[in-house]
Amino acid sequence: MFEHFFQCPYCWEEISMLLDSSVTEQQYVEDCEVCCNPIEIFSVFESNELVAFEANSLEQ
C-alpha cells in the first residue's frame, strides 16, 4: 500500500488515500474524508512507483 497526499477537488483540503501499488492501473470513486463528496480517483503504477494520479470531482 502507498499513501498519497493530494488536494480535494471540492473543499481544497489536503487529504490522503491509500493506493494499492500491486494493481498497475485503477479507477474508482472514494469520498473525501473532510467534506464527504465523491472523488473519482485514477492511478497508474509502474514497478511499484506511482507514475500518474488524478483526483476529479464528479460534478458536471
FITIRO-421025 format. One line per 4 residues: number of its first residue (from 1); for each residue z, x, y of N, C-alpha, C. Coordinates in steps of 0.05 Angstrom, whole numbers, plus 5000, padded with zeros to 4 digits. Atoms other than C-alpha are relative to their C-alpha. Layout:
REM residues N
NUM> Z/X/Y/Z/X/Y/Z/X/Y  ... $
//
This chain:
REM residues 60
1> 5000/5017/4976/5000/5000/5000/5000/5018/5025  5005/4985/4976/4984/5022/5070/5008/4982/5024  4991/5016/4977/5020/4997/5133/4982/5006/5024  5018/4996/4978/4972/4987/5191/5010/4984/5024 $
5> 4991/5013/4975/4993/4971/5263/4976/4993/5017  5022/5009/4983/4947/4931/5309/5010/4978/5019  4993/5020/4981/4948/4881/5366/4990/4973/4992  5008/5028/5007/4948/4806/5351/4979/4990/5020 $
9> 5020/5010/4981/4885/4774/5380/5008/4975/5015  4990/5024/4986/4926/4714/5403/5022/5007/5021  4977/4995/4982/4993/4738/5432/5001/5028/5011  5002/4972/4991/4974/4812/5442/5023/5017/4993 $
13> 4978/4983/5010/5038/4836/5409/4991/5019/4979  5006/4982/5022/5035/4897/5365/5014/4991/4975  4989/5008/5026/5045/4877/5293/4990/5019/4978  5010/4983/5022/5036/4910/5226/4996/4982/4975 $
17> 5005/5014/5025/5009/4887/5159/4996/5021/4979  5004/4982/5022/5009/4919/5091/4972/4995/4988  5027/5002/5011/4939/4933/5066/5000/5014/4973  5002/4988/5027/4922/4948/4993/4977/5020/4999 $
21> 5021/4979/4999/4884/5014/4993/4986/5003/4973  5013/4998/5026/4866/5005/4919/4976/4981/4999  5023/5018/4998/4817/4949/4940/4982/5011/5022  5017/4986/4980/4757/4981/4975/4992/4983/5024 $
25> 5007/5018/4977/4738/4920/5017/5013/4973/4997  4985/5026/5000/4779/4859/5035/4994/4984/5025  5001/5019/4978/4772/4798/5079/5018/4976/4993  4981/5022/5005/4828/4747/5084/5013/4991/5026 $
29> 4986/5010/4977/4870/4706/5132/5030/5002/4995  4971/4997/5001/4943/4721/5147/5011/4992/5027  4988/5009/4975/4989/4691/5200/5014/5024/5014  4986/4980/4983/5015/4734/5258/5030/4995/4996 $
33> 4971/5002/5004/5089/4749/5247/5015/4993/5025  4988/5007/4974/5103/4736/5321/4993/4971/5008  5008/5026/4989/5062/4675/5342/4991/4980/4978  5007/5016/5023/5044/4648/5272/4971/4989/5000 $
37> 5028/5008/5001/4970/4639/5289/4985/5015/4978  5015/4988/5022/4919/4654/5234/4981/5023/5010  5017/4977/4993/4885/4723/5238/4982/5006/4976  5018/4992/5021/4823/4740/5199/5000/5031/4999 $
41> 4998/4971/5004/4833/4810/5170/4977/5010/4984  5021/4987/5015/4777/4854/5147/5006/5030/4999  4994/4971/5003/4790/4924/5119/4982/5013/4979  5016/4984/5019/4750/4978/5084/5014/5027/4996 $
45> 4989/4974/5007/4779/5037/5047/4980/5017/4984  5016/4981/5016/4743/5099/5021/5019/5023/4992  4982/4979/5010/4782/5148/4978/5029/4997/5010  4973/5008/4990/4847/5112/4997/5005/5005/5029 $
49> 4997/4996/4971/4833/5123/5071/4987/4976/5014  5011/5023/4985/4823/5065/5120/4977/5009/5018  5023/4992/4984/4753/5072/5149/4990/4978/5019  5007/5022/4982/4744/5003/5181/5021/4978/4999 $
53> 4979/5021/4998/4792/4949/5205/4992/4982/5023  5003/5020/4979/4783/4884/5245/5021/4979/4996  4981/5022/5000/4833/4831/5264/4990/4980/5021  5013/5019/4982/4799/4770/5294/5014/4972/4999 $
57> 4990/5027/4998/4822/4702/5318/4981/4981/4985  5017/5019/5013/4796/4641/5281/4989/4979/5020  5009/5019/4980/4783/4603/5346/4971/5005/5006  5029/4998/4994/4710/4588/5362/4996/5001/5029 $
//
